[in-house]
């Protein structure tokens, strides 16, 4: 597994277990790496549109889709843990045999997809 994938997996493992975004220092410690190496990986993951960094910071994550690194009004409850989502109206999914049951839904995007990453926090 390449380094960036290890960083990305650690980010999501941390979110899953703690409900919060890890810092570059926490990721570096968890994967036995240096903070500068992890910061560089954060930047590469951002360039690949796999995460969003806090404005003015290279070591704090704002979004690791679909999770938000800041508290939002959009909460997702899974068992006893509450995660913050970046957006969306409340939706309820039913799971049977480990799979979501089909349901109809409509999604509207106010900004064309080609423009999302110009200001992804707004979008």
C-alpha positions in Angstrom: 0.0 0.0 0.0 1.4 3.4 -0.9 2.0 6.1 1.7 -1.0 8.4 0.7 -3.4 5.5 1.0 -2.0 4.6 4.4 -2.6 8.3 5.5 -6.1 8.3 4.0 -7.1 5.0 5.7 -5.8 6.3 9.0 -7.9 9.4 8.7 -11.1 7.4 8.1 -10.2 4.8 10.8 -9.8 7.7 13.2 -13.1 9.4 12.2 -14.9 6.0 12.5 -13.6 5.4 16.0 -13.6 8.9 17.5 -16.1 10.9 15.3 -13.5 13.6 14.8 -10.7 14.5 12.3 -7.2 13.7 13.2 -4.4 16.2 12.9 -1.2 15.6 10.9 0.6 15.0 14.2 -1.9 12.3 15.2 -1.7 10.6 11.8 2.1 10.7 11.8 2.2 9.1 15.3 -0.4 6.4 14.3 1.4 5.3 11.2 5.0 5.9 12.6 5.9 8.6 10.2 7.0 12.2 10.3 4.7 15.2 10.5 6.2 16.8 7.3 5.6 13.6 5.4 2.0 13.5 6.5 1.5 17.2 5.7 2.8 16.5 2.2 0.3 13.6 1.9 -2.5 15.8 3.1 -1.6 18.2 0.3 -1.5 15.5 -2.3 -4.9 14.1 -1.1 -6.3 17.6 -1.4 -5.0 18.0 -4.9 -6.7 14.7 -5.8 -9.9 16.1 -4.2 -10.0 13.4 -1.5 -10.0 15.9 1.4 -10.2 19.6 2.2 -7.8 21.3 4.5 -8.7 24.1 6.9 -8.1 27.5 5.3 -4.6 28.6 6.1 -3.6 25.2 7.5 -1.7 22.3 6.0 -2.2 20.1 9.0 -5.9 20.3 9.9 -8.6 18.7 7.8 -11.9 20.5 7.2 -13.6 17.7 5.2 -12.9 14.1 4.5 -16.0 13.4 2.4 -18.6 12.7 3.5 -17.5 13.8 7.0 -17.1 17.3 8.2 -14.2 18.3 10.5 -16.3 21.0 12.1 -19.7 20.8 13.8 -22.6 21.2 11.4 -26.3 21.0 11.7 -26.1 17.8 9.6 -25.7 14.9 12.0 -25.4 11.3 11.2 -26.1 8.9 14.1 -24.7 5.4 13.9 -25.3 3.3 17.0 -24.1 5.5 19.8 -21.8 7.8 17.7 -22.7 11.1 16.1 -20.8 12.3 13.0 -21.1 15.6 11.3 -21.8 15.6 7.6 -21.0 18.5 5.2 -24.5 19.0 4.0 -27.8 17.3 3.0 -31.3 17.1 4.3 -32.2 14.4 6.7 -32.5 11.0 5.0 -33.3 7.7 6.6 -32.0 4.5 5.2 -33.1 1.0 6.1 -30.5 -1.7 6.1 -31.4 -5.3 5.7 -28.8 -8.1 5.5 -26.0 -5.5 5.6 -27.4 -3.7 2.5 -29.4 -0.5 2.1 -33.0 -1.0 0.8 -33.8 0.9 -2.4 -35.7 4.1 -2.1 -36.6 7.1 -4.2 -34.9 10.4 -3.6 -34.1 13.7 -5.4 -30.9 15.6 -5.1 -30.4 19.2 -6.2 -27.0 20.9 -6.6 -27.0 24.7 -6.7 -23.6 24.9 -8.3 -22.5 22.9 -11.4 -20.3 19.9 -10.6 -17.5 21.4 -12.7 -17.3 24.4 -10.3 -17.5 22.6 -6.9 -13.8 22.6 -6.1 -13.4 26.3 -6.7 -15.0 26.8 -3.3 -16.0 23.4 -2.0 -16.8 24.7 1.5 -19.5 26.9 0.0 -20.7 24.3 -2.4 
